[in-house]
Amino acid sequence: MIAGKTLENDEYSYGFDAQSGVFKDLVKAGIIDPTKVVRTALQDAASVSGLLITTEAMVAERPEKKPAGGMPGGGGGMGGMGGMDGMDF
């Protein structure tokens, strides 16, 4: 949705300001992405996704089977109410 609306506009500097949630002229707003950073991120993402798509098998660690733990201990007996030692019932 965001990419489609951005591409509909003919201005190269028109885009989506994610912080404010508004479409605007990003250059006038002072929002500039370093080209090298964006290009490198896209190249790396495409490379990894290409490897995952074309790989027939992947190597991963098998999760360790751990034995179940023992039963938890009991809560102990209930103590009496404090300050009631000298009372007769």
VOZA-380153 format. One record per atom (N, C-alpha, C): residue in three letters; x negated, y, z. Coordinates in steps of 0.05 Angstrom, whole numbers, plus 5000, padded with zeros to 4 digits. Layout:
N
ALAXYZ...
end
This chain:
89
MET498449775000MET500050005000MET498250255000ILE496250265017ILE494550495019ILE492850524993ALA491750294984ALA490150304959ALA491850394935GLY494350294934GLY496050354912GLY496750654911LYS497450764934LYS498151044936LYS495751224929THR493351134938THR490951284932THR490351284903LEU490651054890LEU490051034861LEU492151184844GLU494551224854GLU496551374839GLU495851664835ASN494351774854ASN493452054852ASN491052074834ASP490952284817ASP488852324798ASP486252444810GLU486552574833GLU484152704846GLU482352494858TYR479752514852TYR477752324862TYR477452344892SER478052574904SER477552614933SER480052554949TYR482252474937TYR484652414951TYR484452134964GLY485252124989GLY485151865003GLY486651865029PHE486251655044PHE487751615070PHE485851665093ASP486751855111ASP485251905135ASP486351725157ALA484851515163ALA485751305182ALA486051415210GLN484551615217GLN484651715244GLN487351865249SER488152025229SER490652175233SER493052035220GLY492551835203GLY494751695190GLY496051845167VAL494552025154VAL495652205133VAL493952185108PHE495352195084PHE493952215059PHE493152505054LYS490652555046LYS489852825041LYS487352835025ASP486353075018ASP483853115004ASP481653075025LEU480252855022LEU478252775042LEU475852955043VAL475053065020VAL472653235019VAL473253495033LYS475653615029LYS476453855043LYS476653805073ALA477453565081ALA477653495109ALA474953425122GLY472853415105GLY470253355116GLY469653055120ILE471252885108ILE470952595111ILE469352495086ILE466952415091ILE465252325069ILE463852065077ASP464251855062ASP462851595067ASP460251595052PRO458151505065PRO455551475051PRO455951245030THR455351305005THR455751114983THR454250864987LYS451750884996LYS450050644999LYS451250455020VAL452350555041VAL453450395063VAL455950245052VAL457650385039VAL460150265028VAL459450055007ARG457650124989ARG456849934967ARG455649684979THR453849714998THR452549485011THR454549305025ALA456449425039ALA458449265053ALA460149115034LEU460949235012LEU462549094991LEU460948874978GLN458448924972GLN456748714959GLN456448474978ASP455848525003ASP455548315023ASP458048155026ALA460348285028ALA462848145031ALA463547975007ALA462948084984ALA463447924959ALA461647684957SER459147724966SER457247504965SER458047274984VAL458747345008VAL459547145028VAL462147005019SER464047155009SER466547025001SER466146844976GLY464246924958GLY463646754936GLY462346494944LEU460546514964LEU459346264974LEU461446084987LEU463246195002LEU465246025015LEU467145894995ILE467746044974ILE469645934954ILE468245704938THR465745734931THR464445544914THR463145314929THR462945324955THR461745114971THR463644884974GLU462644644968GLU464444404970GLU464444294999ALA462344345014ALA462244245041ALA460744455058MET461544475083MET460244655102MET459144495125VAL456944595137VAL455744475160VAL456544635185ALA457544495204ALA458344635229ALA457744445252GLU457644555276GLU457144385299GLU459744255308ARG459543995315ARG461943855325ARG462243935355PRO464644005363PRO465044075391PRO464443845410GLU463243905432GLU462443705452GLU464943605466LYS465243345469LYS467443235485LYS466543225514LYS467943365531LYS467243375559LYS469443215574PRO468543055594PRO470542915610PRO472343105626ALA474743015631ALA476643175646ALA475543205675GLY476143425687GLY475343475715GLY477043315734GLY476143285759GLY477543145780GLY479943305790MET481443175807MET483743315819MET482743535838PRO484243755838PRO483443975856PRO483943895885GLY482544015903GLY482843965932GLY485544075941GLY486443975964GLY488944065975GLY488644345988GLY490744465994GLY490744736006GLY490144736036GLY490044506049GLY489544496077GLY492144526093GLY492044486119GLY494444516135GLY495244806140MET497644846147MET498645116153MET497845186182GLY496745416185GLY496045506212GLY498445626226GLY498345656252GLY500545786267GLY500446086264MET502446216274MET502646506273MET500946616295GLY499246806289GLY497446906310GLY498847046333GLY497747036357GLY498847166380GLY501147016393MET501646766386MET503846616397MET502946396416ASP500346396424ASP499246176439ASP500546146467GLY501246366480GLY502246346508GLY505246326510MET506646286489MET509546276490MET510545996494ASP512645966510ASP513945706514ASP516445686497PHE516845466486PHE519245416469PHE521045216481
end
